[in-house]
Amino acid sequence: MKRNILLIALMLVHLGVNAQTGHLPEVSNGEKRAHSHRIEESKNQQSYTCPMHPEVISNKPGNCPKCGMKLVPKDDGEKHNAHGKMDMEAKNQEVIPLLPKKNLKGGKVVKYDLYVKDTVVNYGGKPIRAIAVNGQIPMPTLTFTEGDTAVIVVHNMMDEETSLHWHGVMLPNKEDGVPWLTQKPIKPHSTYTYSFPIIQTGTHWYHSHSGLQEQIGMYGSFIMEKRQDDPTFRKGIDDLPTVPLILSEWTNLNPDNVHRMLHNANDWFAIKKGSTQSYFDAIKEGHFKTKVINEWKRMLAMDVSDVYYDKFLINGADGQQLSQFKAGDKVRLRISNGGASSYFWVNYAGGKFMVVANDGNDVEPVEVDRLIIGVSETYDIVVTIPEKDASYELLVTPEDRTKSTSIFIGEGVKQAHPPLPKLRYFEGMKMMNDMMKMNGDMKDMGMNMSLQKMDMNTVMYPEITGDQADNKMQMDEAMDHSSHDMGDTDIVTLNYDMLKSPYNTELPKDQPVKEITFTLTGNMNRYVWSLDNKVLSEVDKIPVKKGEILRITLINNSMMRHPMHLHGFDFRVLNSHGVQSPLKNVIDIMPMEKDTIEFAANTEGDWFFHCHILYHMMAGMNRVFEVGDYKNPELPDKQYAYKKLQRESNQLHFMAENDFATNGNDGQAMLQNARWSFGAEWRLGYNDKHGYETEARIGRYIGKMQWFMPFVGFGWRYREFGSHEIEKNVFGQKSSKNERTALSAGFVYTLPMLIDFQAEVFTDGIVRLQLRREDIPLAPRLRGAFSVNTDKEYMGGLKYILTKNTSLSSHYDSDMGWGVGLTLSY
């Protein structure tokens, strides 16, 4: 008995020692397997939820059955913090090499002569003016090796000014190519020379920074190659055969007219795309309530891409074939998005592809099924030709999926990639309704959205959501949806958190840090795009001390994505890779996203920071960082030059419309910029009884959403009354004069359902209140209109849109009766 007690005591002591030292007693293989199974089961108990519908819970990845969005891991605070801490500790223990120093001596002087001329092209079915350089579109590919000196002579043979900007290239400020910021414009029929050292490598591009010239041909690839002895040279990547591809779009319209139409909320582009999202469409697709809520919140239809384009191009063409490659070959494609306003999906019929560089900077290779390349971004990808006697399509599709363009790689039978299905716009509208407050602000959805990891547009992608996005199922709000089919989640789409630099990109810890936050703001109704609700013409340059680190937080409070580009520097995009956060010069900020970038401002000069959607930039979505006290020999009067630059971002835009009807003639004309509106209206009868009336106003839009516009005005009216006829309004105010002239003051306020409420007081004491709307989208080409006021005047009408400038109209006017006619608009 004593022996048994002694054995038991010894076993307890042994277990106690093992517990203190962290050693566990050995267990049998069966016990090990059971324990391992329990651990694996615990790992697999991760639950997933929908960002838009947190009541949706699933025990596996997939898509939300309510809206189609990709489910995300449900955050377990303690577990997340613990794992995050362990990951950071593990990363801190690793020694990540810094970017090695390079030998830049012994390079060549590489000179290019570029002749800029007007030309005529026929990309979209009719001859249209374009700009060619050395007789070609796109401009010639310029190739250098690190250590070279670039000498580029621009011969402007046009009758207008021009310039060239070297996108993503680090150079002296005076060579950056921004008119009235780093140089004067290159005058017509003159020559200008750019000269700068090549101190980096990678895929970049160059384009005009004058007006909208980039849209009509002035873009081209700019390649800086590594030396053979470069310590960063990657065998199997940097020694592959390479092909530069520059993506672009073409419109048959004059870009200045495109810009004007966008500012005037002309929906011709939506008609051409088939995306008007009218009430007829909404009823047909079971989304009438969605449409009503959308307009109740004072929003226009869901928009993915601003402009309708007639053609999309790769290297200035469509359907080319790279037949020099055969089965088994790996090809490095240097892809630049030279489009003015289009994001592009890139898919490859030969399967997955490898991303090896972004914005000219190496990244650790990552394999994906597809990527979306933002406006002005560059990606280097490696594709493999799987089989002999076949060529594989690299399919390039604009984000709105209206058309596509492609290039085939390999020799033999063409293997096409399935076209991307059309977007489900009403699913996007429904999501947008959920995200937007009545005051126009974005709701705080309680999510940490950043780095493209959560694409809200997923709800519109049929290839991801499957049939679940139709949202026709009646579902209990609290039910567990884990048993439902969640759609195809196998498609791997690149995002910024997947990009990892091969090197330590940390900035010096002893340099001062300047923190700046920009909120990306916009008004789609008037096409005003800004930072912190201010366009460039309303702000000064931002002073930065040379050597200071700028840490910039970008918050997108608009419903559009914005590719923000920094001139002269690469910045770190702070992601989960810590010290290996990637370097870029463009960051795409999706709606509701918050991202942080940082860079060391070590080069003096005035550096542009702007949205690279060309029409957003021209609308004023930009800033200037003034690094140090740089004296630019090209611009001796920098204050005058900056005012010239500011004026470009706040131009006046004209619109006019006139209805030639059987019962009279009425119309309007407006001249507007970001804040001011100068407008006139007229209603002209065909006799004195119907009368003649005109009003003119000057108003200023107030507030971020610009729903409120106070104004002052002038009104004149002539109408012949009978001898005892008296006009009385709803307030009992009377008028019996044939002719009336008065000044006025008042305001216009946009109500829910996009109805304008106007209140106006005239100098003769008359008060007038009015409700009015002119653009109710009843069907894809059919618009409704109405107005009613306290002068007891009312009108209702219909307009059928024939072309971007003509419509058939019919309306009833309380003064003039029924009429039909032709409406001309500009």
N, C-alpha and C positions, 0 to 999 in steps of 0.2 A: 504493500500500500504506500509506504514511504517512497519507494522507488518511482511509482506512477506519479506521485505528487511532485517529486523532483524533476521528472521528465517534462511535466506540464509547465512547471516554472521556467525551465530552460527554454522551452519553445516560446513562451510569452516574452522573455527577455530578448530572444533572437528577433522576434517580430518587432519589438519596440526599437531595437537598434536599426533594423532595416527601414522602419518608418522615418527615423530621424535622419538617416543618410540618404534617403531617396531611393534605396534599392528595394525591389519587391521580390518576394520568394518566387522561385520558378513555378510555372503552372504547366499543366499538360497541354498537348497540341489541341485537344478538343476545347479546353478552356480558352486557349489563345484565339481559336477561330470564333468562338462565341463572343469574346471580348472585342475582337476586331470587327465583327458584324455589328455589335452595338455602337461602336465608334462610327462606322460607315453610315449606319442608320441615322445617327445623330447629325452627321454632316449633311445627309440628304433631307433633313427636316427643314431646310431653308424654305420659307414661304415667299410668294411673289404677289405683287399688287399692281394696280393700275394708277399712274400719276393723276389721271383725271377722275377716276372712280375708285377711291380707296376702299370702298365696301367690297370690291371684287378681290377675293383671296384665292390663290391657287398654290398647290404644293409642287408645281413644276413650271418651268419657263413657258412662255407662249404669248398670245395676244389677247387683249381684253375683248370679251364677247359683246360688250356694250359699244365700244368706240373703235376697236381694232388696234389701239396703241400697244406697243410692246410692253409686256409686264416687266417690272423692275424688282430686284430683291427688296423684301420688306425690311426696313432698317431696324435692327436690334441694337439699341444704343450701346449697351455694355459690350456685346460681342464685337461690334464694329470698332469701338474705341480700343479694345484689347488687341484685336488683330492689327489695327492701324499702328498702334504703338510698337508691336513686335516687328511689323514690316519696316517701319522707319529705323528701328534699332538695327535690323539686318542690313539695311541699305547703308547706314552710317558706318558699319563695319567693313563694307566693301571699299576698295580703293579704286575710284574711277579716274582714268587718266584725263588730264587736260588736253585740249587741242594742241598738238605738237607745233612748234615753231617751224616755219617753212623757209626755204631758200628762194628768194624772189629775184635774185641777181641773174644777169645774163639773158633777160628776156628780149624779145624783138619789138620793133615798132611796127605795128600792124595798122595799115591805113585802108580806109574805105571811102569811096566817093559815092554819095547818095544824091540822085537827081529826082526831085519831087515835082511831079507834073499832074495836071488834070488828065482824066481819061474817061472813057465810057465803057461800062460793063453791062452784061445781060445775065445776071445771076437769077433774077426773079421773073423772067419772062418778058421783060421789056428793057430797052436801053436806058441806063441811068448814069448820071455823073458820079465818078469816084475819083480817088487820088491814088496814083501808082508811083512807086519808087523804083527807079531803074527799070521801068516798064513792067512791073509785076505787083500783084497782090497775092499774098502778103508781101511786106517788104523783105529784102534779102536777109537770109540768116547770117548773122555776124558771129564769127567764131574766133576765140582767142585762147591763149594758154596763160595760166597764172604766172605773173611776172612780166608779161608783155605790157607795152604802152599802146593804148587805143588812140588813134587819130582818125576822127570821122568828120568828113567835110560834107556839109549839107548845102546843096545847090537848090535854092527855092526858085523854081521856074513858074510858079503860079502867080495869080493876081491877088493873092491874099497872104496874110502872115502865117507862119507855122513855127514849129519847135519839135524837139525830140527829147523824151524822158527815158532814162535807162532804168527800167523797173527792177528794184531790188539790188541795184549795183551800188557799192560803197565807193564814194568819190568825193572830190572837193565840191563844196556847195555850189560854186558858180557854174559847174558842169552838169547840174542835175536836170536842167531843161524845163523849168516851170516858168512861163512868161510872167513877168512883173513880180516874181518872187526870187528867182535866182538869175534871171537874165531878161533882156528885152526880147520881144518877139523877133523872129527872123523875117525881115522885111521882104515883100515881093521882089522877085528878080535880083536877089542878093545871095551871098555865100557866107556861111558861118561855120567855124571849126570848133569841134569839141575834142578835148585831149585829156586823158586821165589814165592813171596806172591801173592795171588789173591785179587786184590784191585778194581775190577770192575765186571760188570755182562754182560750177553748178549751172542748172537750167534757169534762165531768166528770159525776159523779153523786153522789147522797147516799143514806144508808141508816141504819137503826137500828144502834147498836153495843151494844144490850142483848140478851144471851142469843142466841137463835136467831130473833129477830123478822124479821130480813132474809129468812129463808127463806119466810115466809108473807105477804109483801106490802109490807114497809116498804123500798122502794127506788124511786128516781125519777131522771130526768135533771136535770142542773144545768149550764146553758149560760151562758158568759160571752163576749159578743160584742165584736168590735173596734169602735172608733170609725171613722167614715168617714175621719178625718184621721190614722189610725194609720199611722206610717211603715212598719210591717210588713205593711200591707194588700196582699194579692195579687189583682190583677185576674184574673178568670177562675177564681178559686177562692173567695175570701172574699165575692164578690158573687153566688155561685150560690144558687139556692133550696136551703134545707136542711130536712132532716127528722131529728129525734132518734129513735133507735131504741134501746130498752133491752131486752136479752135476759135471759131468766130461765127458771127451771124450777119445776115444781110437784110435790109429793108429797102423796098422801092420808094419809100417816102423820104423826103428831105429830113435829115435828123433834127433840124431846127423846128420843123413842123411837128415831128414826133414829140419833141420837148414841150411845145406849145399845147398840143392836144392833151398831154398828160396833166399839165397844170389846169386845164379847163375841164377835167373829169369827163372827157369824151370817151364813150364806151365802145367805139368802133373796134378797138383791138379785141375786146371781149367777144364782140359779135363774130369777128373773124376766127377766133379760137373756139367758138361754140361754148363759151363759159360765162354767159351773162347771168345765169342763175335767176331767171325771171320767176314770177309767180306761177306761170304756166308750167315751167320746169319743176318748180318746187312741188306743186300739186301732183304732177306726173310721177315724181319720185318719192312721194309720201313725206315731204318735208315742208309743208305749208307753215306749220308752227315754227319750224327752224327759221324760215324766211322772215316771218313776222317779228320774231325775237331779234333777229339780226338788224332789221330796220328800226325796231323800237329802241335799240341801243345806238342808233344813229350811225350805223356802219354801212359801207358799200359792200358789194358782193365780194366773196373770197377771191383774193388775187394771189397768184403764185409768181408770175413774171409779168412785168409792167407792159412789155411791148410785144405785138405780134410781128414775127419775122417771116419773110418770104422764102428764106433759104438759110441752111446751116452748112458750115464749111469746115474742112480739115485741110490745112495748107492751101486754102483758096479754092478747093475743089470738093467733090463728093464722089465716093465709090472708087477711089484709087486702090491699086493693089501693089503690095511690096512683094513681088515674085522672086526676089533674089534670095529669099530665105526658104529653107527646106525642113523636113521633119527632124525633130530633135534640137533644132536651133533655139537658142535663147536670144531674145532681142530686147534691148533697153530702149523704151520709148520716152523721150523727153517732152512731156505734154505741158503746154502753156494755155491757159484760158485767156485769149485775147478778145473775148466778146465784150461788148459795151455794157450789157445788162443781163446776160444769160448765165445761169448755173448749168453745168452739164453732168449728167450721169455717165459714167464710163463702165461698160460691161464687155467681157471678152468671151467669144464663142468657144475658145479653146480651154475654158475652165478658169480656175483661180489664177490670180497673178500676184506678183510680189511688189510691194511698195518699198523703194530703196532711198528715196530722197523727196524732200518737200521744200518748195521755195528756194531751191538751190543748195539746201543743206542736207547732208547725209543723215539718214535715220537707220536704226537697226531694222533689217528686213522684216516685213510683216505681210502675211498672206491674207488676201481678202477676195471676196466674190465681186465686189463693186466699190466704187467711191463716187462721191459728188465733188466736183472741182468748182470752187467758188470763183466768182469773177476776179480775174488777175492772178489767181494762184497758179503754181506750177507743181506737178508731180512727176517723178521719174518712176516708171514701173517696168518690171521685167516680165515678159510673156514668153511662153514656151509653145512651139508648134508641135502638137501631139502626134500627128500621123502624116505619112507621106501622101503625095498626090491630093493634097487638100490645102485650102487657105481658109483662115479663120477670121471672122469679122470682129473688129474692135468697134463696137456700137456706141455712138455718142448721141445722147438724147437730152434736149433741153429740159429743164425742170418742169415746164408746163406740158411736156410730152405732145406738143402739137405736130412735130415732125422729128426727123433724126438725120444724122449723117454717119458715114462709116468709112473705114479703110480695112482692106483685107490683107492679112499677113500670111505669106506662104505661096506655094505654087500648086495649081490643081483646082479641083472642084471647090466652089465657095460654100463654106459652112456658116450659115447665118445665125446670129443670136436672136432669140424671140424678141419681138418689139415689146417695149414696156406698155402695159395697159393704160387706158385713159384714167385720169384722176377722178376720184369721187368728191366733187367740190362741195356738195352739201354736207358730207361728213366733216370736211374741214370747217365749213361754216358753223356747224353745230359745236365743234370744239372751240372755235373762236368765240361763240356766244358765251360758253362756259368760262372762258378766260378773261373776258372784258367786263369791267364795271360800267355803270351808267354814265360816269363822268369821263370815260375814255381811257382811264388807267387800266393797267393789267392787274388782275387779282394776284395776291400772294397765294400760290397753290400749295405752299408748304413744302416745296421741292427745291433741291439744290441742283438746278439745271445749268450745265456748263459743258464746254468742249465737244459739242455735237452728240453727246451721249444719249440724249433723249430727243429724238426728232418728232416734234408734234405733228408734222405732216404725214407721219406713218398712217394715220387714220384714213388718208386718201389713197394709199398704195394698195391696189387689189392684190398684187403679188405677195404682199405680206399679210394682209388682213383676211384674204379669202372672202367667203360669203358673210362672215360675221359682221363686216362693216356696214351691211345694209340696215342693221339696227332695227329689224322688224319684229324681233322677239320681245314678247312681254315678259319681263323678268322681275322677280322679287328683289327688292333693293338689298336685302340682307343675306341672300342665299350664297352658298359656296359654289363657285363656278369651276372648280378644279376638274370636274369631269367633262367639261365642254371642249370641243376642238378649238384650240387657240390659234390656228393658222400656221403658216410656214415661218418658223424662226431660224431655219438653217442658213439663211442668206447672211453672210458676214459682210457688213458695211463698215468701211473705214470711218473712224472718228479721231479727234485730236488726242484723246487719251491713249490711243494705241501707238502714237508717235513717240519714239524714244531716241534721243541723241546717243551716238556711240561714245561721246565724251562728256566730261564734267563741264556744264555750261554756267555754273554759278558765277555771280558777279562779285567783285571785291567787297569784302565786308567792311573795309575801312573808308569807303566812299559815302558821302552823304546821300540820303534818299529823299526824293520829293514825291509825295503820293498825290495822285489826281484821280478823280472819279468823273466819268462822263456817262450821262444817261442818253441813250440813243432815242430820239423823239421824232415823231412824224405825224403828218395829217394827210391821209390818202385822198380825202375828198378834194383837197386843194393842191396836193402833191408838193407839200412843204416838208423838207427833211432837214433835221438840225441835230445839234448836240446841246443838251441841257436847254432845249427850246430856244436856242439862238443860232441863227445862221451866221456865216463868216462876216458878213457886212456889219454885224452888230457887236463884234468882239475885237479886242486887240490881240496881238501876238502873245503867246504864253512864254514869259522869260524863264530860261533854264541856265543854270551855271554850268560851264564846261566841266566835265568830269562827274557831274551829279548823276545819280541813278534815278530814272523816272520809273515809278511803279504805277501803272494805269489800270484802274478797274473800269470795265465796260459793262453797262447794264442796258439790255435792249428792252425798252418799254414800248416798242412798236410791233405791229403784226407782220413786218417784213424782215427778212434776214439782211444783214449788212456786212460786206467784206471790207473791213477797215485796214487800210494800207498805210504804212509808215515809210517815208522817203529817207534814204541815207543810212539806215541802220537795220540790222536784224534784232528782233526782240525774243526774249524767252517767253514761251507760253507755259505758264505754271500748271503742270498736271501731276498725276500720281507718281511720275518717275523722278520727282525730286531734283537731285543734282543733275540728272540726265534729261531734264525738261527740254523739249525740242526748240530749235531756233526757226523763226519764220519772219516774214515781213508783211504778211496778210493774215488776218484772223477773221473767219466768218462767225458772226455773232447771230445766233438763231433767236427767234422771238422768245422772250422771257428768260434768256440766258444771262448769266453773269460770269465774266471771264477776267482774268488778271494777266497782264503782260508786264515785262520790265526790260529795260536796256540802259546801258551806260552811255550818256551823252558826251562822247569823247571827241566829236568832230564839230567844230564851230559852223554856224550858218543858220539860215532860215529853212526849216524842214517841214514839208507838208504832211499832214495826217488827215486822211479823208476816206469816206466811203467810195469804193471803186466802181460801184454802179454809176456809170457815166452821168446819167440823168439825176441821180441823187447828189453827186458831187456838184454839178452845175446848179442844183437847187440850194446849195449852201451848207451841206453836211460835211464840214471840214474845219480844221484848225491849223495854226502855224506855231511850231515850237522854235523860239528864238534862242539858239544855243550860243552863249558867249556874246561878245561884242564884235561880231564879224563885219568887216568892211568889204563889201562886194564891189569890185572894180567895175562890174557890168551895170550896177545900179547905184550911182552916187547919191541919188535922192530916194532913199528907201521908203520914206513916209509917203511920198507921191506914188511910188510903185505899188505899195500895199493897198492904197485906196483904189487903184486901177484893178487889182486882183479882187478886192471886195465887191466892186461893182459887177464883176462877171458872175458872182454867185447870187445876185438878187435882181435879176433882169425883169423888166416888165413883159407881160405876155398878153397878147391881144386875142379877143374872140368877138365874133359878131354872128347874129342870126336874124333872119327876116322871113316872115310868113306872108306870101302873096296869095291872099284868099279872096273869094268871091264877095265877102261881106266887109272887107277892109284890109288894111295892111298894118301889121304890128311886128315889132322886133326889139332887139337890144344889142348893145355893144359894151364891152368892158376891157379895161386895161388894168392888170393886177400884177403885184409881186408878192413877196412873202407876207407882207403886212397890209399894204394899201390896196384899195380898190377904187377905180374911177369908172363910173358906169353911167349909161343913159338908156332910157326905154322910150318907146313911142307907140302910139295907137292912132292910126289915121283912117277915118271913115271915108266913104266915097261921096258924102254930102254933108251939109252943115248940121243936119239933124243928128247924124251919127257922131259928128264932132271930130276934133283933133286934139291929141294930148301928148305931151312929152315931159319927162322928168330926168334930171341929172343929179348924181350924188357923188360925194367923196366920203369914203369910209375907211376905218382902220380896224382890222381884225384884232380881237383881244383874247388872250388866254392860249393855253397849249393846244386845245382842240379847235380853236378859232370858231366856236359856235356863236360868238357874240360880236356884232359889228355896229358900233355907233356911227352915225353919219350926219352930214349936213347936206342940204340939197336945194334944188330950185325946180319949180313946177309951173308949167303954162298949159292952159286948156281953153279951147274955144268950142262951144256947143250952142246951137241956136235953140232958145226956149220959146215956147208959145207966150202970148201976151199975159196969160194968167198962170203960167206954169212955174212952180216952185220946186226946187230939189231939196229934199230933207234927208239927213242921215239918221242912223239909229239913235243918236244922242239928241235929236231934235234940232240940230244946227241946220240953218236954211241957207240956200243960195239960189238967186234968180238971175245972176249975171251971165250974159253970153260968154264973156271972156274973163278968165281968172288967172292972175299971176301972183305967185307967192314964194317966199323962201321957206325952208322947213328944217327941222332937226328931228332925229329919231334914232331907232336902232332896229337891227334885224337879229333874231335869235333862232337858232335851229332847234326845233322841238324833236322829241321822239317821232319815229317814222319819217325823219328827214323833211319835216314840214317847216317852212320858214314862217315865223311870226314876225310881222313888221308893225311897229308903232311909230307914228309920225305926227308932229304938231306943226301947222303952218302959221305963218305970220298974220294971216287974216283970222286966226282963232279956230280954224277947222281942225278937228282931231280925226285921224284915220287909223284904224287897226285892220290888219289883213293877215289871212292865212293863205299859203300858196305852196304848191309843189309842181314841178314841171317834168320830172323824169321818172315816173313810176314804171318799173320794168314789168309790164303785164305779160309779155311774151318776148322771145329772143330779139325780135325787131320792132315790137309794138310798145310804145310808151304812152302813158296817160298823164294828164295834167289837170289841175283845177286851181281856182283862186276865188276867194270870197272876202269882201271887206265891209266896213261899217258905213260906206257910202251906198250900200245896197246894190253893189255891183258884184256880179259873179260870172264865172267862166268855167267851162269843162271842155276837154278836148282829147283827141287821139292823134298820134303821129306814127306813121310806119316808115322805118329807116330804109332807104334804098341804097345809098352809098354814104361814105364818110361825110359828104357835103350836102346831100339832098334827102328830103323826106316828103311823103305825101301826108297831108294834114286835114283834119276836120274838127271843127269846134263850134260851140254855141257861146255867144257873148250876150250878156243882158242888155247892152246898148246897141249892138250891131246885128244880133240874131245869128242864124245858122250860116256857116260858110265852109267851103272846102278850098284847098289850095296846095301850093308847093312851097316847102320851107327850104331855104338855102342857109347853110351854116359854114362858118369858118373858124 
